[in-house]
Structures are given as structure tokens and as C-alpha cells.
């Protein structure tokens, strides 16, 4: 790994996409030689671009795994694997739902939930896969914003090998390759487009690392994730035509009174947020047509079992934030 | 008390307001004779009308108490007492905040909270006042809808004397007078207008019995009531010009992430509901201008300490209900 202070940003006006791709492919080949590399694909733009660069450089000597953690959106794991299959890239789908849900069991504090997901990913699932594979090279989608946030102390400095449970002193020879570390998001998107990724991948709206677990207030169980997953699918259908920066459905823990077949039904509430923003630093709620809002509420309260009430968030960021937990 | 099956409704087309008032005043006088009567005024239309009828019949021999339970809207107890003072009716303001909050302590279940308020009112506070007073006559604002709901089993049949902790067999001579028991709400409002009540009292929007305690999800503490009270006051200011059937602010128990002075602030959320309805049996969310919604959110999140997020409910009744708890 490079020293963090040695990393130089490549700004948009200096980025020559084709040259960049050619140089990264060359460097990956030079580093891996005749060895085998591994990477984890989440379907986000960073890991998608790294997968394409690695595949271009190494072909079948890059092993790409997609870890199904049980907290993704509806059909997402299969859909991402299918997109890469079309591009000629084989992606291994690893079912790790049980590991993640058992790590999340009983946790309600947002920070503890986040940490449990991180630990389950690195130490348990991906860590085990890396250690059991013959790969000594690990491709990572670190970008320049991650570097900056590490320097600023916003993110922990990630020693990825330690996070994977690999003792770098004992197990000499592991090497981390970070092909997009000099680029910011917009640069990464341009490279993704040039690499032939479909628009839905290179132009993907932001989605939080802890996925739908970040959309559940309180304990994250398979049932509660399924509830917010269905609400999210309805929201995606209803809002995909809008120009909003991001939208999300949040399952509350508070129960509210509802009525089903003339009987009191103490049910669940879904909160919808939809943001106008350019940078996620500040944001305002999108002025959706009132008919759209009530249609979303009708659909969610009719189609998602247990939900009796739907709200729309009308607060600016700040003092609100984009996500709720 | 009359047998419930003997009570006959007076419909709107049969209601001659002046005759009705004259007859009730005469009957109250006949029943109470030279005795003393007592009643509790909440500021709702029913108890306001009963107070006026009783005062007209008995003058100072009617003792009217307003029980400040700590869960009323901003300035409400003083305001109601002042309105009646203008009408020449002396109302005794009884501070019972401590009794109510200690009855509510630790309770989170909506039914238990409701029951605690009812018990604190009847058994503890008003019961004690009635038993300690010399009054043997109790004026009550029971209306015809209450009678119907008792017959239908929706409401418990209220034996008011038992609820007040008065053993009717041992303490013979107590008598309950229910002057508006033959009227529904619209009739009561007409009588109130004819009695000289100001419009804000005879035309008062519905407000739940458990007052702001019904607007707090989770435990009802003085601090949490104060939060929802301030949000309600802002809502009243912003929406008083609209023609909506009813509006309300609800304090959630769930915490959501917010940002204050660039620091993470795990804060509270207020849910706003505003209903179009004619009968409260069904309802649709009012299409408020988006600017009104965001202004309400700005004000609540800036002016109410601890609140970082405001939502607007967009669900129909059913499957939602007017109130949340």
C-alpha cells in the first residue's frame, strides 16, 4: 500500500479516461504477475469499476464474489450478477444471510448495527473467503474521497488486511491493489461508462453501506428487512421517473393505531424521504405532487403486510440528515 | 339516573333551542332545589354547555372546577377560565399536574395510559373534590352519541358515581344530572351558541380526552408533553386559516439522526397529521401547500428543542386512524 500522503488526486480536467484504463490494467498485470487476485463486488459504482478493470487485466485469474448479506434491495444480488454475466464477467454469489442476521440479532443502536455488519463482512465472510482462497492480491475500490476522509479523521484509516483478519507480518505476501484511489466519484463514473458498464451501474444513486439495515429503526430481523424492502421496491417504481437526488423508505419501531376490516390494528409506519441535493452535504425535501405521495401511501399501506401508516419527511438537511439511522 | 332505554334523541329538526334551554334550566332547578351542585369543565363543547345551563339555573350554587392535568395545550386552562369569567361564570382552576404525571410514570401502552388518566381524573382528583364538597348533585355532559356507544358496547357504560369512588348505597342522596343527554354534537353546538358561548368554544374542533398524552408515543413525561405542546402551538398558528377538519402533532419515541452545528444529534421526530373529513369515520390527508409543510418543518425543528425531523402523514383513514395512539 502507498503512503496516504503520496496519493495525488487526478482531477476531472486531467483525467484521460482511455489512458487511465490502459495504465491501470497494465499496473494490475505487473503487480499480480502470474498470481490470482480476488475482489468483492457490491454493485456500487466503485466496486463495479474495479471488477471491470481487474477482469480486463487478469481475466479468469480475478475471482469476484458478491456477498448476499440479506439486507439488499429486492432482486439486487441476482440482478447485479446477471449484468456482469452479460459483460462476460463471472461473479460468484455467496449466501451469507444467516451470518449477517445472527450478527445483527438484538442490536438496536445504529452504531452497533453498522459495526456488526462491517465485522460480519470483513472478519467473518469475506475474510474467510480471502484466507481460504489462493489469492494473495486483493482489489479494493478505495477512492480519493475515502483518502481525504481518512486524513480528516471522518473515516477510520482502513487497514484492509487487518480488517480481513490477515496478520500481514506472519502471512507475508498479501498485497492490496487500489486502482481508483486517485479518482473522485464523477471520475469513477466516467471510467465506468468507458468500460462498458450499463448506465444503471455507472450512474447509480448513492446507497448506504449497511444497505436496508440503515433503513430499519430498531432491531434488524429478516421480517423487518422484508417489510422495508417491499416499501423500497414500491418507492423505486413510483419515483424512478423523477429527478430527485435520492429517495428512501424507513421502517419505524414506533407502533401506531390503524384500522383493518373495522378492527383496531396496532401496526407499523413507513417514513418516506426524497431529497433534492447536489452533494448530499445539504438537501431539501423534493416537492413531489400530492397525488404521488398519496398513491405511494395507498400502495405501501395496502401491499406491505403490517404497515398502516406512511409519512413523508418535509425537513431540510440540516438539521435533518439524508438517512435516519 | 334514567334507564338507558328510556332516553329519546332530540333530532335537529325537533330541536327548539330556546325551549330546550328553558326546560333544562327548569329541570336542574327542580332537581337541585336549595342544594349545591358541582361539575367539571374541560373547555370542550359538552362540558361548556352544561356549565352555562347549570350556571343559568343555579348561579353561585353551581361549583365549576377546571382540572389542570398538565397535558393540555399551551395556555388552555387559563384561557378557558378567562372566557367563562367574561361570561360571568367563576371557574375554579385546580392544579393536579403532579397527580396525573405520577399516574402516567413508566407507562408506554396506549390503553394503559388512557386508563391511568381516567383513573387519576375520576378516582383521585375530581372524585376527591366531589366527596369533600357539600354537593350532592353532579352535572355531567353525557350526550346521545355516548348513550348509543354504550348500548353498542363501544364505550363502557359509565356509572359516574362509582367511577368517582362514591358508594351509592352507603352514601344515599347523590344524584347525577345530564342536561344534554338527548342531543348529538351539532345540537349541543347550537345550544352553546344560543347560550352566548364564543364561537371558539361552541364550534371547537374535536380534541381527544387524554389530550396531549394521546399525542405522545411512549412514556408521557412533563418534558415530552412540553415538546408536543410547543409543536402543536406552531401547527395551530400555521393552520388556523385552513378549512381542515382537524390537525395534530405527534411526538415519536423513535430517535433519528440529525445535524446541529455540524455535529451528529440523535434527536426526536414530530409527525404532523391534517385531515379532511366530515364525520371522522373516514378521512383523507389535507393537500396543504408544500411551502406550508416545509415552513412548519422549519419552525418546529428550529423552535422546539430536541426535534431534528418533521414528517407529514399522507395515509387515508382507513387503514390509518385520525390519532396515532
HADDOCK unambig.tbl for C-alpha pairs under 7 A between the chains (distance, minus, plus):
assign (segid A and resid 252 and name CA) (segid B and resid 254 and name CA) 6.95 0.50 0.50
assign (segid A and resid 253 and name CA) (segid B and resid 254 and name CA) 6.40 0.50 0.50
assign (segid A and resid 254 and name CA) (segid B and resid 252 and name CA) 6.95 0.50 0.50
assign (segid A and resid 254 and name CA) (segid B and resid 253 and name CA) 6.39 0.50 0.50
assign (segid A and resid 254 and name CA) (segid B and resid 254 and name CA) 6.13 0.50 0.50
assign (segid A and resid 256 and name CA) (segid B and resid 324 and name CA) 4.95 0.50 0.50
assign (segid A and resid 256 and name CA) (segid B and resid 325 and name CA) 5.86 0.50 0.50
assign (segid A and resid 257 and name CA) (segid B and resid 320 and name CA) 6.89 0.50 0.50
assign (segid A and resid 257 and name CA) (segid B and resid 321 and name CA) 6.29 0.50 0.50
assign (segid A and resid 257 and name CA) (segid B and resid 324 and name CA) 5.22 0.50 0.50
assign (segid A and resid 257 and name CA) (segid B and resid 325 and name CA) 5.63 0.50 0.50
assign (segid A and resid 258 and name CA) (segid B and resid 319 and name CA) 5.40 0.50 0.50
assign (segid A and resid 258 and name CA) (segid B and resid 320 and name CA) 4.47 0.50 0.50
assign (segid A and resid 258 and name CA) (segid B and resid 321 and name CA) 5.28 0.50 0.50
assign (segid A and resid 259 and name CA) (segid B and resid 318 and name CA) 5.54 0.50 0.50
assign (segid A and resid 259 and name CA) (segid B and resid 319 and name CA) 4.73 0.50 0.50
assign (segid A and resid 259 and name CA) (segid B and resid 320 and name CA) 5.97 0.50 0.50
assign (segid A and resid 259 and name CA) (segid B and resid 321 and name CA) 6.48 0.50 0.50
assign (segid A and resid 260 and name CA) (segid B and resid 319 and name CA) 5.85 0.50 0.50
assign (segid A and resid 287 and name CA) (segid B and resid 290 and name CA) 6.55 0.50 0.50
assign (segid A and resid 290 and name CA) (segid B and resid 287 and name CA) 6.56 0.50 0.50
assign (segid A and resid 293 and name CA) (segid B and resid 314 and name CA) 6.50 0.50 0.50
assign (segid A and resid 294 and name CA) (segid B and resid 314 and name CA) 5.47 0.50 0.50
assign (segid A and resid 294 and name CA) (segid B and resid 315 and name CA) 6.42 0.50 0.50
assign (segid A and resid 297 and name CA) (segid B and resid 314 and name CA) 6.09 0.50 0.50
assign (segid A and resid 297 and name CA) (segid B and resid 315 and name CA) 5.32 0.50 0.50
assign (segid A and resid 298 and name CA) (segid B and resid 315 and name CA) 6.61 0.50 0.50
assign (segid A and resid 308 and name CA) (segid B and resid 319 and name CA) 5.48 0.50 0.50
assign (segid A and resid 308 and name CA) (segid B and resid 320 and name CA) 5.51 0.50 0.50
assign (segid A and resid 309 and name CA) (segid B and resid 315 and name CA) 5.75 0.50 0.50
assign (segid A and resid 309 and name CA) (segid B and resid 320 and name CA) 5.61 0.50 0.50
assign (segid A and resid 310 and name CA) (segid B and resid 313 and name CA) 5.99 0.50 0.50
assign (segid A and resid 310 and name CA) (segid B and resid 314 and name CA) 6.03 0.50 0.50
assign (segid A and resid 310 and name CA) (segid B and resid 315 and name CA) 5.64 0.50 0.50
assign (segid A and resid 311 and name CA) (segid B and resid 311 and name CA) 5.83 0.50 0.50
assign (segid A and resid 311 and name CA) (segid B and resid 312 and name CA) 5.26 0.50 0.50
assign (segid A and resid 311 and name CA) (segid B and resid 313 and name CA) 4.08 0.50 0.50
assign (segid A and resid 311 and name CA) (segid B and resid 314 and name CA) 5.53 0.50 0.50
assign (segid A and resid 312 and name CA) (segid B and resid 311 and name CA) 5.26 0.50 0.50
assign (segid A and resid 312 and name CA) (segid B and resid 312 and name CA) 5.21 0.50 0.50
assign (segid A and resid 312 and name CA) (segid B and resid 313 and name CA) 6.29 0.50 0.50
assign (segid A and resid 312 and name CA) (segid B and resid 314 and name CA) 6.89 0.50 0.50
assign (segid A and resid 313 and name CA) (segid B and resid 310 and name CA) 5.99 0.50 0.50
assign (segid A and resid 313 and name CA) (segid B and resid 311 and name CA) 4.07 0.50 0.50
assign (segid A and resid 313 and name CA) (segid B and resid 312 and name CA) 6.27 0.50 0.50
assign (segid A and resid 314 and name CA) (segid B and resid 293 and name CA) 6.48 0.50 0.50
assign (segid A and resid 314 and name CA) (segid B and resid 294 and name CA) 5.46 0.50 0.50
assign (segid A and resid 314 and name CA) (segid B and resid 297 and name CA) 6.08 0.50 0.50
assign (segid A and resid 314 and name CA) (segid B and resid 310 and name CA) 6.02 0.50 0.50
assign (segid A and resid 314 and name CA) (segid B and resid 311 and name CA) 5.52 0.50 0.50
assign (segid A and resid 314 and name CA) (segid B and resid 312 and name CA) 6.88 0.50 0.50
assign (segid A and resid 315 and name CA) (segid B and resid 294 and name CA) 6.43 0.50 0.50
assign (segid A and resid 315 and name CA) (segid B and resid 297 and name CA) 5.33 0.50 0.50
assign (segid A and resid 315 and name CA) (segid B and resid 298 and name CA) 6.59 0.50 0.50
assign (segid A and resid 315 and name CA) (segid B and resid 309 and name CA) 5.74 0.50 0.50
assign (segid A and resid 315 and name CA) (segid B and resid 310 and name CA) 5.63 0.50 0.50
assign (segid A and resid 318 and name CA) (segid B and resid 259 and name CA) 5.55 0.50 0.50
assign (segid A and resid 319 and name CA) (segid B and resid 258 and name CA) 5.40 0.50 0.50
assign (segid A and resid 319 and name CA) (segid B and resid 259 and name CA) 4.73 0.50 0.50
assign (segid A and resid 319 and name CA) (segid B and resid 260 and name CA) 5.85 0.50 0.50
assign (segid A and resid 319 and name CA) (segid B and resid 308 and name CA) 5.46 0.50 0.50
assign (segid A and resid 320 and name CA) (segid B and resid 257 and name CA) 6.88 0.50 0.50
assign (segid A and resid 320 and name CA) (segid B and resid 258 and name CA) 4.46 0.50 0.50
assign (segid A and resid 320 and name CA) (segid B and resid 259 and name CA) 5.96 0.50 0.50
assign (segid A and resid 320 and name CA) (segid B and resid 308 and name CA) 5.51 0.50 0.50
assign (segid A and resid 320 and name CA) (segid B and resid 309 and name CA) 5.60 0.50 0.50
assign (segid A and resid 321 and name CA) (segid B and resid 257 and name CA) 6.29 0.50 0.50
assign (segid A and resid 321 and name CA) (segid B and resid 258 and name CA) 5.28 0.50 0.50
assign (segid A and resid 321 and name CA) (segid B and resid 259 and name CA) 6.46 0.50 0.50
assign (segid A and resid 324 and name CA) (segid B and resid 256 and name CA) 4.95 0.50 0.50
assign (segid A and resid 324 and name CA) (segid B and resid 257 and name CA) 5.19 0.50 0.50
assign (segid A and resid 325 and name CA) (segid B and resid 256 and name CA) 5.88 0.50 0.50
assign (segid A and resid 325 and name CA) (segid B and resid 257 and name CA) 5.62 0.50 0.50
